[in-house]
Amino acid sequence: KSLDDIPVDTLKAVLLDHVITGPKQYWAGNLVEADWKDQRITTAPLGAGDLLRIGDATLLCHVRPAAAPRARHPSIVGVGVGLGLALREVELVASYPTTVALVGETGVGKEVFARALHEASGRSGAMVALNCGGVSDTLVTSELFGHKKGAFTGADRRRSGLIETARGGTLFLDEIMDASPGLQAVLLRLFETGEYRAVGSDHTEHADVRFVVAAQPEIEDRIAERRFRLDLWARLARWVIRIPPLRERQEDIGALAHHFATHYAGSPVRFQPELLRALIHHPWPGNVRELQGLVERLVIAQKAQTTADGLELQFAPALFARKLTTPASGTPATPPATTSTKTPPSKASVRPGADALRSALAEHGGNVRALSLIHISEPTRPY
């Protein structure tokens, strides 16, 4: 029955001309219960997180504070309040040389925010990224500051460091929590003086870069455990921007999923309502990165079903089940058991006895490498 057939004063809050197809339908901010025989419509308020179906469209009810920020960036998809707050912080601090710490769980898009910050800064140089967990103490100074020809064995030519490469731009220090003690010491000195010297050089240079660092919320635990220097973090966290996890951005999930699906499918994409509901209510321990991976799998598995009208992605529980982490703890899933029939070595023994050694040698024809099959537990290492 069309809404045009119902008196306007009866509909009240209903603003659009669509067909209500069932006895209960969500409509224009209310749950509409229609009794077509008596032409009666009763309403009940919707709550945040409720889903609305209007024709082929599925809407998520979201309560937005009146003073919520509406900051946007072309490379960041979403309209949620938490995202708007983070982008507003980017706008506020972008034009200053202040060091910024982006804090958020894995997969929330910290490097995307770092690039947005760099683009909004107006700085003329490039943005250069360094994975702090991948730099050894022996190479840290050469990696950051560069080296002169002949500075050490194998230095057959001059090499620019990342600070010189990013001159006039932004140096993004990713995974700062994984920085070794040596790298932390070097960074502390760099932030204290703002100067550096290339390896093998006696000339001091000014570091003309803007620093942006990325850390996970556990950075405070690392500091409390003295695994990360408090004095360094005090210099890195001059301005902290918290990036919300995807589970706090329900209103952005549909837009993000459509963005990724269109990219991978290369054609118009629609989402089956059941699939959209599953996406919205999924906990997303891996955040946006996990959503991107799931949408990619959905497109690959269902691309053959593309019609002239585009692709309609269907709910596929098996693809949802392929997780690298468990929602509760975020720890890696347990690897599959091996097919070996050997009894696992006991972790209680500290040193194998003579009988065990002779048995192992006899079993493997005198091959001393077989001794590695016998477990020797290591003493606990102090950290």
N, C-alpha and C positions, 0 to 999 in steps of 0.2 A: 504494500500500500504506500502510495507516495505521500510525502509530507504536504504537498499542495492540496490534498483532499482534507486536511485537518485545519480547523480554524486557527488563525494566527495567535489569538489570545490564549489558546490552549497550549501551544508549543512554548511560548515565552522565551526560554533561553536558546531554543534551537534556531540557528542562524543560517544554516546551509540547506540547499535543496537536494537531499539524497534520499534513497530508499532505505527504510528500516526493515530488515528482512526477518527478524525473529522477535519473540515475545520480550526479550531483554537485550538491549543494545546500549553501549556507552555512546553518549552524544553530547557534544558541546559542554563538557565539564560536569556532566551528571550521568548517572545510570538511569536510563529511561525505561520504564515499564509501561508498555502500551496494551490497553485492552480495546481492540479495534471495534468490538461490538458496541461498547458504551462510550467510545471516543474519550477514554480517560487516560491521562498520562501522569504518573507519579515520579518523583525524582529523589535521588539520594546523592549526597556529595561524594566526589571521588577523593581518594587519598594519593599522596605521592607514591609513585611506583606502579599505579594501576595502568593497565593497557586499554586503549580505546580502538575499536574497529569501526571505520567509516568507509564503506565500500571496500576498495582494495587497499586502503591505507590503514596502517597500524600506528597509533600514536601512544606516547608515553606521557602520563600525567606527571608534571614536575612543578613543584612550588618554588618560585623564584623570588628571593627577597627584593623588595622595592629598590634598595640601594645597591644591588648586585652590580659589579663591574661588567662592562660589555666590550672589553678589549679583545682585539682579533689580530691574527697574523695569517697571511696567505698560505704558509706551509704547515700550519697546525690546525687540524680538523676538530671542531667541537664548539659547543655553545654553553657548556655547563658553568655553574658558579665557581667551582674549584679551579677549573681551567682559566676562567676569566680573571680570578684573583692572581694566579701565577703570571698570566700575560700582562696584567696591570703592573706587577712588580718589574717585569722586563721593561715596560715602557718608562717607568720611573727612573731606573738606574742605568739604562742603556747608554746615555750620552756622557756618563761619568767614567773616569778611568778606574773606579773602585773594583777591587777583586770580588767576584760573585761566586758563591757556592750553590750549586743546584743539588738539592737533596731529594731523593725519591727512590722507590724500590726498583729492582731490576726490571727493565722492559718498559718503563713509563715514557721514555723518549727524552732523556737528559741531553743527548747530543743534538737532537732536533731543537730543543730550547736554547742550547748554546749557540747554534747557528742563527736562530731568530734574534738572540741578544746581539750577536756580532753584526747582523744586517741592520738592526735598528740603531747601532752605535754610530754609524756614519764613518767608521774608521776606514782608511784607504787600503790598508794591507789585507793580507789573506788570513783566514782562520786555519790554524794548524793544530792537529790533535796528537796527543801523546798518551798511550796506554801505560799508566804508571806501573802496572803489574808486570809489564814485559821488558823492563829496563834493569839490567844487572848493575851492581855497584861499580864494577870495573869500567862500564861504558857510559855511565850516567853523565859525567861532565862533557864527554865528547858528543853525546847525543844532544844535550841541551845547548852547549856553548860552541861546539865545533872544534876543529883542531887545525893546526898549521902543518904544512908539509914537513916531514921528518920529526914530528913531535914524539913519535914512538915507533917501534918496529912495525912495519906494514903501512905506515902513514905516508904513502908515496905521492899524495897530492893534498891540497887544501880541501877541507870539507866544512861547509856551513852548518851551524847548529840550528835547532828548531827555533830558538829565540831570534836569530838573524833572519831565518826564513819567514817568520811571522812579524817582522818589523813593521810597525804602523798598523798592525792588525790584532788578532786575538790568538792566544795560546790556550788551548783547551786541554786541561789535565784530567783525563778520564780515569775512573777507578782509583781515586787518590788514596782510598783506604788500603790498597794493595802496595803502596809505595814502600820500598825497603828502607831500613834505617839510614842507609847511605844516601838515598835519594831525598829523604826527609831533611837530612842535615844540609844538603846542597840547596834545597829549596828554601830552607829557613834563612840561610845566608843571603840568597838572592833577594828574598822579600825584605830583609833588613836593610840592605844597601841599595838595591835597585840596579846593581852593576854586576858584570861578569867578565871573565877573561877566557878566551879560547885556549884549549890545551896547547902548550908550547909557545904561547904569546906572552909578552910582558906589557901589552897594551890593554887597558881597562875600557870596556864599552858600557854604555847605558842601555838598559833593557827597555826598549820602546815597544812594549806589548801590553795588552790588557789580558789579565789572567782570569779564566773561568774554570772552576773545578767541579767535578761530579762526584758525589758520595751517596751511599745508601744510608738509611736512618740509623743503622748500627754503628755509625762513626762514633757516637757518644760512648757506646760500649767499648770500642777499641781504645778510646782515650782513657776511660776508667780503668781498663786493664793494662794501661801503659804500653800498648802496642802501636799507638799513634801519638805523636807529640802534641801536647796541649798548646804550647807556644806557637807551633806551626799552624794549627787549626785556628787559633785566634787571629792570625794574619790572613788566612784563606777565607774565613767566614765574615768578612767585613759586611757583606750583604747576602743574606740567605734567602733563596727562593725555594719553597716546598712545592714539588710537583705531585699532584694527587694520584693515587693508584686508580686503575680503571674501575674497580668495584665502587669507588666513590664518584664515578662519572657515568652513571647509568644512562643519563640523557644524551651522552655522546656516542654510545656503543653503535646505534643504528647508523649514524653518519660515518663513523670510522669503518664499519663493516662494508658499507656501500662504496666508500672511497677505495678500499683495497680490492673489493670484488670487481669494480669497473676497471681498475688497473690491470688485474690479472686476466679478466675475461676479454677485454678489448671490445666490448659490446654492452648494450643496455642490460642491466641486471635488476631483478626483483627478488625479494625474499619471501618465502612461504611464511605465513604468520606463526606457525609452530616453531620454525627455525628462529625467527626474530625473538620470540618469547624465550627460547633456550639461550640465545646470545645475551639477552638482557639480564637473565637471572643466573648466569654462570659466574662463579667467584673470581675467575681470571687471576690466578696466582702469578702468571707470567706477564700480566698486564697487556699493553698494546702490542707488544711483540708476539705474545701468545695468540691474540686475536688475529693478527696479520697472518700467522702461520696456519691457523684453522681455516680462515677464509681462502687462503691459497689452496689448501687441500680440498675444500669443497668445490672450488672452481675446476681444479684438475679432474676430480672424480665425476663431475656432472657436466663438463663442457660439451660433451657429445649431445646433450639434450637441448642445446640452443636451437631456437626456432627463429622465424622471421621477426617475431616480436621481442627477441632477446633471450636471455637466460633467466629462469626462475630457480633459484637455489632452494633445495629441499633439506629438511632436517635429517641428519645422518648421525645417529648416536655413536656409531663405530668411530667416526672421525673426531668426535668430541672426546672419546676415551683415550686418544693418543696424546698423553701428557708426558712432559719431561720431568715434571715435579708433581708432588701431591699437594692438593689444595690446603691441607691442614698445616703442613710444616714448611713447604717450599723446598724440601730436601730432595735430592735426586732419587728417582725411583730405584728400587732394588733390581740389580741386573739379573738376567735369567741364570738359573743354576747350570753349572757345567755338566757334561755327560760323564765325567770321570767317576769311576767306581771306587777310587782309593779313599780310605778313611782320612778325613782331615786331620792334620797334625794337632796335637794338644798344645794349647797356649800356656799350659801350666809349667811345662818343663823349661828350665833355663839352659841346660846343656845336655845333649844326647849322651847316653852311656856307651860303653865299649860294645856291648851286645848289639845296640841299635846301629852303630857304625858298621860293624862286621856284617850285619844282616843287609844293610843298604848296599854295601860293596858287593856282596855275593849276588844280590838280586840284579844288579846292573853290571855284572861282569867286571868288577874292579874299577869302574868309571868313578873317579872321585867327585865329578860334578853331581853325582847322585846324592852327595851329602847335603846339597842345598834343599833336598826334599824333606829333610828333617828339620822341624821348626825349632828355632832358637829365639826365644822372646828377648826383645831389647829392653834394657832398663828404661824407666820412665825419664823422659827428657824434661828438664825444667824450662819453662817459658816465662 
